[in-house]
Amino acid sequence: MDRDLFHKCVEGNLLLLIQAFRKKFIIPEFDAFAKKINEIYKTVEKQRDGHVADYIPHLAKFSPDLWGVSLCTVDGQRHSVGDTKLPFCLQSCVKPLEYAIAVHEAGTEQVHRYVGMEPSGLKFNQLSLDEEDKPHNPMVNSGAILISSLIKPGSNKAEKFDYVMEFVKKMAGNTYVGFSNATFQSEKETGDRNFAIGYYMKEKKCFPEGADMIDALDFYFQLCSIEVTCESGSIMGATLANGGICPITGERVLSAEAVRNTLSLMYSCGMYDFSGQMAFHVGLPAKSGVSGAVLLVVPNVMGVMCWSPPLDRVGNSVRGIHFCQELVSYFNFHNYDNLRHFVKKQDPRRPSGDDRVNFTSALSEFALSSMDMDLKDYDCRTALHVAAAEGEMTGAQDQYLMSA
Ligand code: GLU
């Protein structure tokens, strides 16, 4: 390989490579971590409780034995075990994504003029609004139906669908995202409760001016019918874990504000009537759906997609919940595990105080992209001088070599 070819190969992935060589990944011992994930997977596989949702034929056809877990870290390191390549519908797991897109587009204030941010304490498809006649939050059906009317107002149905699909694909780093028309048709046919919620919200004037309630419902049914695999779903989770930047493509998909809001609401309202217990026992933002999907986010570390169709009494995947509990019983991922003197758990993360991406690594990237590295500031120092003065000698040397 000559110098030019080497440059071509590394230039798009320089930060990733530098982090790899310096063992600066968020989970440095990734093989050992993946091995533990496999062990947890095996333990959870033995779980036989729960029933596959059967209110529509497309869901009822899935075997109760299906079980997959994929994870993707904020550095783009990935691991999968089990049935992770089979498509399934997002169902309610689309609610946080839909909400994130709405906030990204219109901002927090505009979205929350129409929907609350408080757990409802009621079933996800309850015919109920809060004291201000708003849906309780974006993670229940009323909230998600309302939010579907806020996305791309004024566009036609096809444009709206393409717009959301585009977002979802970007979140998944252009890996598998599909659509199940069979699910969409069945959701419409069996959606009496959702129609009732729609009419109730119409009567209470919940929708923004000019919005059509039936169109909003139709769009909501389409969104529930978007398909992913565990693999692609985990990358979506990783985009949320990474503050809105997809770790596979490096593209900013969602604003930091949209992601922060979304994770907060997943934390307080994401797991149906188990949300309080999930926050208590697992301490991480998550969202489940009747397809048996559980999207789990470990902020600043990784996204995880668990999928196993049998559901418990409240509608959460039995194996999905069990996996989340096992994960935090072994690793210190619970939001409040990091308090000093807390129980002994494993921390797979790189030791703190160790900057993941120092700024000389960033300079190396600029050098490779043919930027003029001799540019000086007011006191005639180049970026290299500044890096060296900050004590980043190794990085400074790398950068010097690359620009030479
Ligand atoms: N399509 C389902 C409904 O609106 C979503 C169910 C779910 O995953 O919570 O009832």
Residues whose N, C-alpha, C, O or C-beta is under 5 A from the ligand:
A	BS01	LIG	Q91 S92 C224 S288 G289 V290
